[in-house]
């Protein structure tokens, strides 16, 4: 197979190397990078206000890494609170930052987060959600309804690669891309935007590998017909779904 891999670095390189070992010929084109968010400088102060009964939720690896760098820049550390990671990769990022006991739900979505037993009765507790710009807004209302005091902190922002002259899409066609590996709804939407005016039919006819049922539904709405749910965004899950 000749899969297009658009996830950001360093995960892009890692996935492409694994794909080559599995006998595929990946086309690496990262479409997303990350920069400091509007509220990153507030992280040390916000974390210092939390107590032992409070929670910090990180929605991605980038959320942990940007926050950790902000703390180090001010010679601060992570407080003694309960940490929650949106998935295994985010849990590993917490571990790399010295937090080895972060809670990780089996379902790496907002639905999985709010289903954790530890978050069923957060009455009176403060919950700080570290995230990027945009994203879903499901967790805060659900936790607030349970009595938590919830606040967001935008620690990073997404910067999507543009293709104003259409050369990226043309190159993918010339390289014989027959499948696409997508790891988020945002990447899927941006990819569709890049191709919808010049190569929409070509794009929709590719085999599409996605990480969750939520992205499956999004892909169906866009018009994709050959969609495979990898049920995860790990290299192992994505390559297994590609076959």
Beta strands, then each sheet from edge to edge (+ up, - down):
strand 1: 3-5
strand 2: 27-28
strand 3: 32-36
strand 4: 55-58
strand 5: 82-85
strand 6: 103-104
strand 7: 126-132
strand 8: 149-160
strand 9: 179-181
strand 10: 207-210
strand 11: 227-229
sheet 1: 2+ 1+ 9+ 10+ 11+
sheet 2: 3+ 8- 7- 4- 5- 6-
end
